[in-house]
Amino acid sequence: MIRVKVYRHGSEVLVAACDSDILGKTFKSRGLKLHISEGFYDGEKADEDILVNRLEMATVANLAGRRTLEIAIRRGFVDDGCVIEIGGVPHAQMARMI
């Protein structure tokens, strides 16, 4: 399962999505720290279709977790070369230029 939260500010739509099992956890490696904050990421429970729907309307996205990134890569939202791993957890950001 995936958690997805949508934020709107003017014409910008930010989507925060992560694998449910990493919600609330912190990961560290190579001087980097990734905190999967419940306040930021904890939104609706989502499957692949819901995640893709939310990413289609996003102008910016923060994505974390193996399942979340696998879907985002396979569906063309993120290039796999732009994914970093922090403490074994894949993370990527997406920005859509309009």
Buried (B, 14 or more C-beta within 10 A) or exposed (E): EBBBBBEEEEEEBBBBBBBBBBBEBEBEEEEEEBBBBBEBBBBEEBEBEBBBEBBEEBBBBBBBBBBBBBBBBEEEBBEEEEBEBBBEBBBBEBEBEE
